[in-house]
Amino acid sequence: MKTKEIKELTDKELLEWIDNETVHYTKLRLNHAISPLDNPNQIKETRRNIARLKTELRQRQFAEKTSK
């Protein structure tokens, strides 16, 4: 996911994406432990997507807190 796409999401959608990506990341890691993935870079990309989503959510929380 690109940052531009992430910024367009609502807070609720961000939380849903974080949950979905976390589940996906866990499944990828388990599958990779059992038998190697065709593209192990998927694990790295998924982890980075989770970080991007969490960063955006945290920035919004911080902006909301400072605007009060």
Summary of the structure (lengths in Angstrom):
residues: 68
radius of gyration: 14.3
end to end distance: 30.5
largest distance: 50.7
contacts: 159
relative contact order: 0.16
helix: 82%
strand: 0%
